[in-house]
Amino acid sequence: MTATITEADRRRSLRRMKMWPLGLLVGAAILFVISWYFEKQPGSSWVWGYVRAAAEAGMVGGLADWFAVTALFRHPMGIPIPHTALIPAKKDQLGASLGDFVRRNFLNPDVVRARVAAADPAGRLGTYLQQPAARQRVVAEGAALAATGVRSINDADAQLIVRNLLFQQAAVYAWGPPAGRLLGAVVADRNHEPAVDALFRVARDWVVEHEQQIITLVADRGPAQGFFLARAAHEQVGRRAFQELRTWLDEAVADPQCDIRRTVDTWLAETAVRLREDPDLISRVELFKQRVLASPETHEAVASIWPTTRRILLESLADPEGELRRRAEDWVAATADRLVDDEEFRSGVNDRIEGAAAYLSERYGQEAVVLISETVERWDAGEAADRIELQVGRDLQYIRINGTVVGALAGIAIHAVGTLLLG
């Protein structure tokens, strides 16, 4: 893992780096004094001339490059020499030029589109998401982000929005005609049959479970004769009624084409038409709607929608083994496979990413330029120089080192040429 480099670390590194060219310059000065002394001695070796020339030229080169590097950030030795302290003096122009450079070379829509196309982000994303650990990480992060978003919603505001939407929409539109169209479509497609099956099955099961109650009810409703035989006869009638009712319900459950089922289908179809066309029924439905909307129970139920939804969502998002997270992982896995294996799908996703990146660069590129230039303008002149020096000052010290070394080599070459030409 790469460690984060702090500002203090950069300052210490810059100070240490500055010691190298300073050491070379001091060394060249000391060597110059020594070589100059021995060169003046009677019978001294010719070597000292070369050493002195190298040291002298090295000092000149080192001092010249020290001046050049220092002049970028401040006045050398505090002397306001013209064309020094260039960065503090030109920081605003530097910020504008830097912003323009970024705009033309990094946020240019054509450049951005080409870079995105070369990167194949859809393919890379698909390969990454094919790893189970990666999918789990993405789904977990998405769930955490979604949970944070849900928690950030004010409950009172959410309840007000839900209530206003439901009640406003319910109050504006009549319920009868839409209900009739829906019921008509359901009956025409035979989608109502499972519900009718369930209704008759529940009725049949209830009748079977309450056989004695039905017999007793029929017997109690018979004429009160006060004789035992009359009571027995009434119970026999009750048993007969129970058998007929059960037979009737068994037939309705077993045979969708029986008379009672056709009667139900006909009644549902006629009701669908009446809900659309019968003014009297439509009016009664509207009256029922108004009573429902005015009911305190309805208001309480609507008010409970958001808290209940919020709780269910948060519980589902927090459960790593829950249905919501599992389905999300399945969807991500399927999408990852398509991104890798389906060339047309991957190309389409890449095109959308390219278009979005190009749009963002074109739409907000100028804002990035303004941000860079305004940020640099807000810097104090000394602060700007200090920030830039911290970033590039260490590398600039190599210029000073090279100046000393190259100057020394140049001094040797010049001294050699002079010796050969002038004897």
Secondary structure by P-SEA (a helix, b strand, c coil): cbbbbcaaaaaaaaaaaaaaaaaaaaaaaaaaaaaaaaaacccccaaaaaaaaaaaaaaaaaaaaaaaaaaaccccccccccccccccccaaaaaaaaaaaaaaccccaaaaaaaaaaaaaaaaaaaaaccaaaaaaaaaaaaaaaaaaaaaccaaaaaaaaaaaaaaaaaaccccaaaaaaaaaaaaaccaaaaaaaaaaaaaaaaaaaaaaaaaaaaaaccccccaaaaaaaaaaaaaaaaaaaaaaaaaacccccaaaaaaaaaaaaaaaaaaccaaaaaaaaaaaaaaaacaaaaaaaaaaaaaaaaaaaaaaaccccaaaaaaaaaaaaaaaaacccaaaaaaaaaaaaaaaaaaaaacaaaaaaaaaaaaaaccaaaaaaaaaaaccccaaaaaaaaaaaaaaaaaaaaaaaaaaac
